[in-house]
Amino acid sequence: MDINNKLKDINVLFFLKAGLGSAIAILLADSLGLAYSASAGIITLLTIQNTKKETILIALRRIVAFVIAVFIAYVLFSALGYTSIVFGLFIFIFVGVCNIFGLQDGIAMNSVLTTHFLIEKNMEAAFLLNEVAILLIGMSIGIGLNLIMPKYKKRLKEEQKMIEESIKRVLSEMADCLRGEERDINIGQLEDDLDRLLDKAYEEAENRFLTDTKYLVSYLEMRRSQVLVLKNIKDDIGKLNEILPQTYLVADYIEKVSYSFHELNDVKDLSLDLEGLYEYFRETSLPTYREEFENRAILFLILKEMEYFLGIKEEFSKQLLKQ
């Protein structure tokens, strides 16, 4: 991925929320006279995630981990004293428990909060409430800011159209190559664009709890499967070393697929046309020399790949009807 693509993927809003949220958390904790107010800013930073769903799930796990950390720390510090060795024992037990129960997200944050008990040598109710307040302020601001998620649905649909145009272009270029024209079929860039769009679609689905973008994710996954088939066809075309009469028929068919390529096409008519091509191949006289045999075999393989290409979309359409 080049530097321009990396710059496009930078989530400026995420950075803005992280910086602003951390500052607000510290100021609020300060205004309430809480000790170790800076920790509220760090908790806000750790709470903000890329998606709403991820933020809420991690916050819940950290609250559970906080309760466990307080319990373990209280037992150890009360029984053995507030020493570095005891804190090390706390870490040993706490990290083990978190790993057993899948609470790894809460290890770092709650370990930092526990150091406050060690420094102050205090786990009385008043100071415990101080830590609870820091935790709640940091997490509340983090969760609240993460609810401010722009809806990218319109932009995703626009990028979806661009992906479809790219696939149409690749199909058209393949048809041209079959006719002997020089074309640079760049499927690699198409794959990169599609993967990047899929990442955005999955993130949007998480932010909207899979209500509005589930279809888009499934649709793009279907297109990605088709692009893998196009890579195979590109390789097959590169193996051809002679243009036969059948080559033009295959090229015309692929070009027809490119013309009719769109989201709502159920590919039934294209499948019927493909059956007609198969019938033509079966009725054509056998090859008379080795090179013709090899090239016709490759052309037949391309048709089988195109059948699979159309089958992916047909299966997708059937699954939609079942929902």
N, C-alpha and C positions, 0 to 999 in steps of 0.2 A: 504494500500500500504506500503510495507516495505521500509527500508532505501535504499536498492540497487535500487529499482525502482525510488525512488525520485532522487537519484544521476544520474540515466540515463536520467531523464527528465530535468536536469539542462541545460539551454541554455547558454553555456559559451560564444558563439559568441555575444549574446545579451549583456551580462555584459561587454565584451571587447569593443563593439561599444559604449555603454553608457559611460564608463570611458574615452576612447580615444576621443570620440566626444565632451564630455563636456570640456575636457582640450583644444582641438583645438579651440573650440568656444571662450573660455576665452582668449586664446593667441591672436586670431585674433581680438577680440574686443579691447584688450589692445593695439595691434599694431596700431589700428586706432584711439587711444586716446579717446575711448568712456567711459563715466561715467557709473558706476555700471556694469562693464564688466563681473563680476561673474554671473550676471543674464543670460547672453547668454549661459553659461554652463548649468544652470538649465533648460532653455528652450529646449536645445538640449536633455537633459535627458528626459524631459516630452514629447518630440516629438517622440522619438524612441519607436515604438510599436513592437508587435510580428510579424506583417504582413505588407507588403507594402500598401495594400489597406486601412488597418486601419490607418496607419501613415498618408497617404494623406488626408483621410476624416477628421481626427481629426485636422490636420494642417489647413485645410480650415475653419473648425468651429472656430478655435482659432483666425484666422485672422479676421473673421466677428465679433467675440466677442471683439477683440482689437479695431476695429473701433467704436463699441458701447460704450466701456469703455472710450475711449478718448472723445467722444461726451458728455457723461454724466458727466465725470470729469470736462471738460472745462466749461460746463454750471454751475455746482455747485460751483467749486472753484472760478470762475470769479464773481459769484453773491454773494456768502456767505463767501468766504475767505478760506485760507488753514489751516483748523483746524481739530482736531481729530473727532469732532462731525460731521463736514461736510463729512469727509471720511467715517464715519459710515453710514451717509445718502446715500453716493455713493454706499457702499456695499449693502445696503438694496435694492436700485433701480436696481443696476447692476445684482445682483443675481436673483432678481425677473424676470427681462427681459430675462436673459439667460435660466432660467427654462421654461419660456413661449415658447421660440423659440428653445428649445432643444440644447442649446449651453453650457451645464454644463462643458464640457471639457475645456472651456476657462476661467472659473471663477478663479481658483487658480493662473494661470500664469498671467493673466491680472490684477488681484488684486495686485500682487506683483509689476508689472510695474507701476501701478498707485501710489503706495507708493513713488516712486521716485519723482513724481510731488509734492506730499505732503511734502516730505523732503526738496526739492529744492525750494518749493513755486514758481514754474516756469512751465508755459505751453506755453512758446514762441516757435516759429517755430524751432529755433536751437535745443532746448532741446527735442522737440517733435521728430525731426529727429534722435536724439540720441537713443530714445526709439524704433523708427521704425527700426533703424539699428541693435540694440540688438535683436529685435524680428526676423528680417530676417536672421541674422547670425545664431542664435540658431536653427531656424526651418530649414534653408537650409542645415546645416550640419547634422541635425537629419534625414531629408528626404534622403539626399545623402547617408549617411551611411546605411540607411535601404534598399536602393536599392541593397546593397551587401548582397544578400540572397543566400545561397547555395541551389542548387537543389537536393532535397532528393528523386527524383523519383526512381532512381535505388535501393536505400535502402528500400524505401517503398514497391517496388515490391518484394524484397527479404523477407521482413517481412510478406507480403501478402502470399507468399508461405509457410512460417512457420505457419501462421494461418490455412491455408488449411490442412497442415499436422496434425495440432492439432485436427481439426474437424474429419479428417479421423481416427485418433487414438481413439477419443471418440466414434465414431461409431463402430469401431472394438472392443473396450472394452465393449460396450453395448451388442454386439453379444456374446462375451465370457460370460458375466454375465447371459444372457438368457440360456446359456448351463450349468450354474451351477458353473462356475469358479469364483474365488474371484478376483475382479478388483476394484481399487479405481478410479472411474470416476471423474476427477477433472475438472468440467466445470467452476468453479469459476475463476481459473487461465486463462482459455481460454477467458472468458468474460473480465477480466482485460487487457489482451494483446490486444484483439480486440478493446476495448474502447480507449486504449492508441494509437493504430495505427490509429484509426479513427480521433482522435484529431490531429495527425501529418498530416494526409491526408487533413483535413479541412484547417489547417494552410498553407500547401503547395498550396492548391487551391486558398487561398486568396493571397498568394505571387505571384502567376502566373495568377491571375485574372480569375480563373476557366476555363482555356483553356486546360491544359494538364491532370489535375487530377480529372475532374468532373466524369469521368467513374469510377475511383478508389473509390471515395467517395460513389457513388451509389452502387458499387459492395460490399463494406464493410458493408454498411447499410443492404444490402440484406443478407449477411452472419450473421450479428448480429441478424436479425429476425429469421434465421434458428437456431442459437444457443439457442434462447429462447424456440424454439420447442424442442430441445434436452434436455433442463432442464425438460420439462414436461415428456418426454419419460423416463428419468432417474428416476423420481418420480414413474412413472407407473411400471417400472421394479422392484423397491423396494417393491411394493405391491404383487408381485407374490410369492407364497409359494409352488408351485408344477411345475415340468417340465413335460409338456404334449408333445405328438408327434407334435402338431402344434407349440409348442415353438421353436423347432429346425428349422422349416420352416421360422418362423419370424426371428430367429437369422441369418439364412443363407441369407435371403433377406437383412437385415441391413448390413451384412458383404459385400454383393455384392455392395450395395450403397457406402460403404467405399472404395472399390477397384476402382470404376468408378468415384469417387468424384474428379472433377477438374473443372477449370474455364470455359472450353468450352463445357462441357457436357450439352446438352439441355434436359436431363432427360426423353426423350420420351420413350426409351426402358425400363427404370426403371418403368415408369408409366404403361406400358403394363404388365410387370411382376407383378406389384402390383394388377392389375385387375385379373390376374390369381390366386393370393393368395386369393382375395376376393371370387372368384368363388369356390375355394377349401373349404373355410370356410362355404359357403352357402350349399355345397353338403355334407359336413361331417355330420354324425349323431349327434343328439342333445346330450348335456351332460347328464350323468346318475346320477350325485351326485352334491351337492351344491358347493364343492370346485372346481370341474372341470368347473362348470358354471361360477364361479367368475373369475377363471384364464383365461378362454377363452374370457370372456368379456374384461379383461384387455389387452389380446393379440390383440383383435380386435381394442381396443382403440389405442394401439401402432401403428397399421397399419394406422389408421386414422390420427394419428400425423405424420407418415411418408408421407402420402399423402399430408398433408399440407406443410411439409418440402420440398417436391419436387415441390409443386405448387408455392412456393415462388421463387424458381429458374426459373421455367417455365415462370412465369409472368415477371421476370426480363429480360429474353431472349426476350420475346415478345416486351417489351418496347424498347429494344435496336434496334429491327428491325423497329420500328416506327420512330426512330430518323433519 
